[in-house]
């Protein structure tokens, strides 16, 4: 697992795509916010693991491995 840091604090990341409906708490989200349109997929490739991110970018983002 890799962590992203924002202002020195570990931060979760989440890309809001159509997968939201697969979450266990989707009914609760739907009750709170109603019909929120799905965000279309980004036209850029995404790194699914830390090893897919070039070393120079990893170093700039301060990606660290969880213990």
Order of alpha helices (4+ residues) and beta strands (2+ residues): beta-beta-alpha-alpha-beta
